[in-house]
Amino acid sequence: MKKRSFITIAGALALAMVLNITSVISTVVFAYNTPSVTPPATHPRVLFTSSDIPAINAFLNGSDSENSAARLWFRRYVTNREGFDNGGGDVSDSANGWNQRMLGNIEAKALAYVLGRDVTGSSVPNVTGYEETTSAKAGELAVDYLLTYLNTMDLSKVTSNPARVAGEIMYVAAEVYDWCYGLLTTEQKNTIRTKIASLGSYLEMGWPPIGQKATVGHGAEAQLLRDALSVAIAVYDEDPSLWNTIGGRFYDEYVPVRNTFLPAGYNLQGSEYGNYRYQWDAWAYYLITGMGAASPYSAEATQGLKDGGYQVIYGRRPDGQFFRDGDNPITATELFETWDKFNVSMLSYLAGGNPYIKDEYLNTRPVQNFYEYSAMMRIILAAKYDYGSNSVTAKSKANLPLTHYFGDKAGIMIARTNWSEGANSNAAAAFMRVGNTLQGNHEFLNAGTFQLYYKGILASSSGIYQGANPANTGTGASGYESYHRTRYAMQTVASNGLLIDNKNQTDFFGTNNEPTTVSRMKTVAEVVSYDVDQTNPEKPSYSYIKGDISDAYSNTSNYKRSMMFLNLNRDDVPAAMLVYDYVDSPYTKRWLLHGQQQPTTELVGTRGKTTFINTNSDSSGSYNGKMVVDTLLPTSPYITIVGGEGNYSKAADGTNYEATEKDSVVDEGNTYRMEISSSGSQFLNVMQVSDADKSNYLDVTRIGGDYVAGAVISDRVVTFNKNGNIFTGTFNFSAPEGTYEYTICDVKRGAWKVSTDSSFSSYDIIGTSDAEDSNVLHFTKTLENASTLYFALVNAGGGFSGSGITPAQRSLGTPTQYDFCDLYNGSEKVETNNIPLFDENGYPLVAASDLANILGASISVSGDTVTFTKSGKTASFTVGVASITKGSTVIDATNEATPIRLNGEIYVSPTTVSAYYLAGCTTGSDYIRISPDALKVTVVLNEAFESAVADNANYATEGGWTGISTNRGGQDAGYDGTYGFAPVSRSVSRTWTELRLTKYFLSPGMKATSGKYTIRFMYNRGSKSAESNVYVNANGDE
């Protein structure tokens, strides 16, 4: 049983009296498990250990341009060229009681000392003209300056965020304590620890930091995750109880929260505060791993941390700004100013070595002052993770897929048409947010909302945060607790969402309250389905996400929203977006969409047509975007426009909570709002984007009927289940004449018949998309006349990676992609005209005509029934029926493949035909089998396996495979390639890899009887591990 660290009420009160801390007083007893991880016994151990010193020195000796700025800042700080002269660390005359650059100077000197590094003209290439400092001298100055600094600082002068200032000083003090440990006297150690404790009085969490929350808020920032952790690591020799408390709380409270949310790769606190707080999760990771311990987070959370830079890359719009998500204080002054989060991209890249995130980090701000942009931090991490043999070549994001999905607990998809940026960019982009979990704090009540950009934001969020009046009260106030924020900007009414009975989504925590644990957060939505075009996932023609938003509201039990972004690949109208809502509620609903300029609206027949433009401009360039919204449902919609002076911030109840923008062009907070009011249950809106100074527009036609709601635009047909459910049987709709790309949503995963004949006398079989959580059929079809398309589920199943449907079943729509098995007649391999398949249970299927040729039999086809005849014997097989009619006898065949129709051919089980049709025959040449020794299975594995494929047979050292086994007395495949596990291709696409199994795995002497076999592929390398099952059938000899 672990020991626990206790801080009692009495102890907290006594500590508060001594240190004048009021925030630590509590009515509960805080108890934390003593961490199983402890700092090492030696120094240094804050961010790095002695084993890392050679790499850091090698980095500083380097001459590459990529890191030259970091080396320059190191030298400038060490040699007293930044912040102050040789007079020392006196900050008594500082107007605000502290000096940030002086901290950078102290930090750099301490680093030079611990590295044993004399800073001379040759120690930093291409930098001359500075004072030379020996390592010993640098260490003495670091200690001296720090003690002077701590004695002369006066944080009572700090008017903004004294907790953050105090924490930064504590962090630098911890670095000096650790890095210069051998120089410090006992008295100096005591002094530094005493000063650190006094700085703790300024922390909002108290000291030790037992206040505030580990979930969100200021408690989820630097105070514990950097400042307190670094102190606890540094002073562990003299005060292990501090580690037991701070480290104990970190592992007990902070780690479980991050294990829950980091896997998504997106921080739900949004585009500003989410990115800001990401860095503290990363800083804690680097402090723990820097002292030699394993990542404190789970493998999935650690991977999410490494992918954190994608929130920056994909969250940035083509104009350089971010899609607004949550509170966003605006600091930019130009429309086309690139917003960056260098700290996120740097910390994310160095953790994971992602070349695309590295490109982001190198092309934003390369070096900034200390605090969140520390040159010393970059030197340490870059030397350890990205220098010499560890260096990774940056890759442009232009090579990334155009759509990215951030999974549970975020449920966010961001898509675009291309990667061009700037004032001349022609890229359209969409932000689609299901938003599974509500955390509160800076996150808004905006589950199931969207934004759309083309040459300016067109479907925008609304509201102002810390604008011209960042206070909480007064005219135009827009602070955290202002009425504008709490009653308008953070509410659903300020987003492109839905109001039910004039009510926003439920504020479960109350205004500005924060949940204390993960269990107290609220699941307000669930991603039902998401998918991108699997025929071209790098540049998908469609990107789709659907969410169940019911739990976000108090007045409906069934609300689903589907959002479909279409890359139309056109110059005139490059993109469109469909949003379909099904809402089961008796109350009036208001469908909302915000834009920057006053729109026009009209009724065209029975559909609404509303046009938004954005032509805002400044010295950096001009927007020129237009969005036309065709409202197809409800028919003859009632549309109103809200906005204008005195009405920009109208809450759900009609009250206006006006705030003053900081910059009327960049803020985007004062918007016009389109409202569609209806008591019905369905909303279908189609948005298309084009240039504001052109008249480009594509006609939009509604698809309706008993089953679906959808639309035709350009060469696309998109449909949704009109009731928001998943089709599990049959449905139909009227389809247009001509050639169209169909995207049919809300179908059960598996294989579907698609026909223009209600009796399905002929049909295509199309499988659902390969994406893991897709319920989409995607295909291109030509109709000579407008016709009804009929759909019927053939075989239900899941996707790749053990989801219940095999790769073979996946190929039903395009079977020529795969060569799944070789067919043998006795010992002779037989060529077939049609490619053999496997059904969803792993049983083989072969075209009836091929089997007839092999058997020397004749066949006749009547509708869905094929009959084999040979030597007076007959056997009949019917599509979808799990039985065989042998003569006049009906034989159950539920343990074999059920016949299907594919591309006009009926496919049947070869083992069933040979066993039942030729029963009693003894000639081996009449017995059709799939030979174990010749069995070839092409297995399509997901990206977790991608890097596991080696070009040679030594999979143990090169490929990382840890096991290949079967369920039939199987033996491990071993690692030397004896069993012929060979790659067909290393990189079919970015996320898929094909492998071919050329030997079947059977124990020696075991006879391969007819039946289903499971081959399990297991992979484990570093932080990656995965399993995938493939099912095959076998009949044959030993």
Protein Blocks (a to p, Z undefined) as FASTA:
>chain_A
ZZdddddfklmmmmmmmnopaklpccbdcdddddfbdcdfbdcfehpafklmmmmmmmmm
pmbfklmmmmmmmmmmmnopgopackbjcfklpmnlpafklmmmmmmmmmmmmnopacdf
klpghiahiacddfklmmmmmmmmmmmmmmmgcfklpmghkllmmmmmmmmmmmmmmmmm
mmpcfklmmmmmmmmmmmmmmpmnbpadfecjfkbcjklmmklmmmmmmmmmmmmmmmmm
lmmmmmmmmmmmmmmmmmmmmmnopafkbjklmmmmmmmmmmmmmmmmmnopacfbdfkl
mmmmmmmmmmmmmmpcfkopacdehjdddfbfbfklccddfklmmmmmmmnopaklmmmm
mmmcfbdcehjlcfklmmmmmmmmogcjlpccdddfklpcfbdcdddfklpacddfbfce
cjklcbdcddddfklaagbjjbccfehiadddeeiafbdceddehilblcfbdehiabfk
bmklmmmmmpmklpccddehhiacddfkoghiacfbfklpccfbdcfbdcddfklmmlcf
bdcddddfklmpckbcbdcdddddddehpaklmbccddddddddfbdcddddddfbdcdd
ddehjaccdddddfbdcfkbccdbdcddddfbdchiacddeedehilmccfkopacdddd
fblklnomaccddddddfbfbdcdddddddfkbcbdcdddddedjkbccddehjbccddd
fklpacfbbccddddedjdddddehiaeddddddfbfnlmaccdddddfbfkbcbdcddd
ddfbdcddddddfbgcddeehiopafklmmmmmmmlpcfbccdehjaccddfbdcdddfk
opacddfklmmmmnopacddehjaccddeehiacdddehiacddehjaccdfklbccddd
eehiacddfklmmmmmmgoiabfklpccddfkloccdddddfklmmmpcfbfblmlmnop
abdcdfehpacebjnomnopacfbfblblmbccdddfbdcddehiacdedddddddddde
hjbccdddddddddddZZ
